Amino acid sequence: MKNTLKKWLLNGAMLVVLAVGLAGWIWLPWQGVLIVAVLVALWLVLTRGGRLALAATRIGIASLPQRWGASSVIVVGIAGVVGVLVAMLAMGAGFQSTLNSTGDDTTAIVLRGGSQAETNSVITRDQIPLLSTLPGVARDEKGRALLSAELSQVVNLVSRSDGTDVNAQFRGVGEMAWAVHDRVRIIEGRRFASGKREMVVGQGAKTQFRDMDVGSTLTLGNQAWTVVGVFASGDAHDSELWTDVDTLATTYQRDSLQSVTVRTDGKPGFEQFKAAVAGDPRLKLEVETTRLYYSKQGGGLTTLINILGKVIGTIMAIGAVFGALNTMYAAVATRAREIATMRAIGFRGLPVVTAVMLETMLLALLGGLLGCAIAWLLFNGYSVSTIGSNFSAVVFKFHVSPELLWSGLKWALGIGLVGGLFPALRAARLPITTALREV
């Protein structure tokens, strides 16, 4: 009883140490991984035990074709884990990258005090002239304030992919919007005309929703609207529809506005404008840079996607570990006489453990490379949409970055480490005389 309890405690302690070590490995920067790889390589090349481990590894790898069916379980299982993990993280990275690229540090967005998004902000029309006279506001060559008072309306559109209803952002803007949002450019058709029910659509919206081609007509707010152009901005605005702010307000019977976007005279101008708004008791508005505003809009969803990706990846990784354990235990049992013979002729426990571990890590590396390749080929640049903070669709592309691929490979090697450790220890403890008598 005492020995059994001691064995369970040792196994439990080993699992805890292994879990901590695995977590440390996943978070280890590339410089740390390089140092570990160099140290292992030096040990393999410069020491007698390392050279014996390399010799034993070559023997094991040479026998892989004879048991490729079982070994492929490790490769395919780990490839699935890495593929799903990288794809999920690429979705979060693509969404956040789209929001982070929207706006800059010299453009301000003005909302009602306490508002977290445009949907719950209200700005009265009499406040607009006050904002245009404040210091820090940039002006065009005619002396006009580069200020765009805007209205946002969530509308129902039909998805191109499955025909379901999807919320989209229908933004009303004024004449100065094209100068304030200087990244926006018409790539097809023309701009909408003031006072008419015409609209231009973002290139992302065109790919995701039906009836977005130039010349198409769709009904919104019980009125017929004509698509006259397509614009590109390379950011979150690509998901929107734009029209004349007064026409949109009339259609939806809106008296007030929701936000004001202001181009300022550089960073000093932004600070000057922000201080002027805060110091005017008539306004009761808040100012922040458009870059900060849009980057905050995806914070919660990006975190959720990353957590889900890692939770799903962890669950799948546990399954892959058990697959690797079963495969390597079977490989050790199949090669029992071979391993016992190596030990009988001078291979000690450490080279045998290292050989089995290196073999498993090689299979894990193959699985990781396969999973990364699948994720990159299938998902990098894949366009999808999700609901943003304004309860409307944000079109973005999966971004499979080198950093995510590197993380996927580290997960693969971590799974191989865990999956090969216990079979390797069993191989090192295998009784030589018993194994040699097996037929």
C-alpha angles and dihedrals in degrees: 000000000000093000091048091052091048090051092051091049092050091049091048092049090049091052091050092049090046092050092049091046092048092051089049090050092051091052095041112118119236091258090060092048089051092052091050091048092049092049092050091047092050091050091049093050104035105039131066091231090051093051090049089050090052091050091050090047091054090053091051094046091048089059094050095096089060091058101027093128092062093039091052087065088069094045096047094042094051091043089057092050094048094043094053094042095049092045093052093047090045089056092054092044092050093049094048092043090055092052094043090054091055115098130349142237096270097054119079129205117206121207136168112278111276095015117135096191141010092261093071098035125102124189120178120226093239090064093061097075089049092054093049092059097051121110118260096040112129119230135207126236090277092055095251118145113253093233130135119197107202142192124202124204124181110223135181118249133172120251116238093215104054108000095246124141114263130185116240134180116250105195125197114207137173134233094277093055092091091058095042094047093045095169092066113096132169110246098174133023119348143291120283119262121241115254094020131101093246128129143187120216131212118248090243092053090050092057095045105040136052126245093029098123119114108271095026120130125212135174118242124163089003089297132106115244126191123215106226102167150008122227135194127208104156093232143069092305088071086078094058140086116225130205141151110302096222093049091050091048091051093048094051096033095241118160099181135051129232110214142006121212114204129188109216135199095266125290094315088052091051092052090047092050093046092051091048092053092047091049096051110086091196094067109049089188135136128226132202136155117275089235092058093042096053095040089056092051093071100038098101096042093046091051091049092050092049093048092047091048093052094043092050090043091051093050091049090044091057089054090048091050091054089048090052091046093052093046096047093043087053090047091051091049091049092049096041095119091044092051092044090051091052091050091048092055095050110287106136127208098269096056090047092050091047092049094053091044093050091049091052092045090051091054089046090051090052090050092048093050090048092049092048091049092050092048092049096045096045104035113022105110093003108151121225138149135228137179114275131199092281090060089249132111120273113200114214141153129242109254113208099188128186088250091059092047089051090050089051091053091050090052090050093051090045090054089048091050093054095039094052101040101077096041088049091053090048090052090052092050096045109127106247098212094047093048093048091054092054115103 
